[in-house]
Structures are given as structure tokens and as C-alpha cells.
Amino acid sequence: MTHDTEEFPAGAAGHRDLLRWARASGAVRRAGVEGTGSFGAALSRYLPAQGVDVSRYLLAQWTSSM
């Protein structure tokens, strides 16, 4: 379920802001991250370090399941 949307810059400050924004709605236990580019890869490393379980998705996985 999507509650809201927001944009964050790539990088450490954006990762912190993203998690702070998400946690404002409650506990964040799991997150799905699309892409393997620099932002997706870095975010996929940052979130587990903050106690968030991450599932990674490639664009092909999204389109084949729709």
C-alpha cells in the first residue's frame, strides 16, 4: 500500500532523509528497492545497516509480474 510519495537526492543525506520520512509513518521493517544503479545499490547497503530488510528488484521483474 502506498501512503505518499516523495523524492530524495542520491547519496548519504538522501538515504537518511528517505528513512526519516518513511519512519514518520511508523516502523520500517522491510523495503523494496528497484534498480542496481548507484542509488539503488547504495540504498540497498544503507537500509540493512539501519535494521531494514531489503528486497531488490530489477525493472524486468516488475514488468513481467504485471
C-alpha positions as CSV (number, residue, x, y, z in Angstrom):
1,M,0.0,0.0,0.0
2,T,1.3,3.4,-0.9
3,H,0.6,6.2,1.5
4,D,2.5,9.1,-0.1
5,T,5.4,9.8,-2.4
6,E,8.5,11.9,-2.2
7,E,11.8,12.4,-4.0
8,F,15.2,12.3,-2.3
9,P,18.7,13.0,-3.7
10,A,21.1,10.2,-4.3
11,G,23.8,9.9,-1.5
12,A,24.1,9.6,2.2
13,A,22.0,12.6,3.1
14,G,19.2,11.5,0.8
15,H,19.2,8.0,2.3
16,R,18.9,9.4,5.8
17,D,16.1,11.7,4.7
18,L,14.3,8.9,3.0
19,L,14.4,6.7,6.1
20,R,13.4,9.5,8.4
21,W,10.5,10.3,6.1
22,A,9.4,6.7,5.9
23,R,9.7,6.2,9.7
24,A,7.4,9.2,10.3
25,S,4.6,6.9,9.2
26,G,5.6,4.1,11.6
27,A,8.1,1.3,11.9
28,V,10.1,0.4,8.7
29,R,10.9,-3.3,8.7
30,R,11.1,-4.1,5.0
31,A,11.7,-2.1,1.8
32,G,11.8,-3.0,-1.9
33,V,14.5,-1.2,-3.9
34,E,14.3,-1.0,-7.6
35,G,17.4,-0.9,-9.7
36,T,21.0,-1.8,-9.4
37,G,22.4,1.6,-10.3
38,S,24.4,3.6,-7.9
39,F,21.4,5.0,-5.9
40,G,19.7,1.6,-5.7
41,A,22.9,-0.3,-4.8
42,A,24.0,2.2,-2.2
43,L,20.5,2.4,-0.7
44,S,20.4,-1.4,-0.6
45,R,23.5,-1.4,1.6
46,Y,22.4,1.5,3.8
47,L,19.0,0.2,4.8
48,P,20.1,-3.1,6.3
49,A,22.7,-1.2,8.3
50,Q,19.7,0.6,9.8
51,G,17.8,-2.6,10.6
52,V,15.6,-2.6,7.4
53,D,15.3,-5.9,5.5
54,V,15.7,-5.2,1.7
55,S,14.3,-6.9,-1.4
56,R,16.0,-5.9,-4.6
57,Y,14.0,-5.7,-7.9
58,L,15.1,-5.3,-11.4
59,L,12.9,-3.5,-13.9
60,A,12.3,-6.8,-15.8
61,Q,10.9,-8.3,-12.6
62,W,8.4,-5.5,-12.3
63,T,7.2,-5.7,-15.9
64,S,7.0,-9.5,-16.0
65,S,4.8,-9.6,-13.0
66,M,2.3,-7.0,-14.2
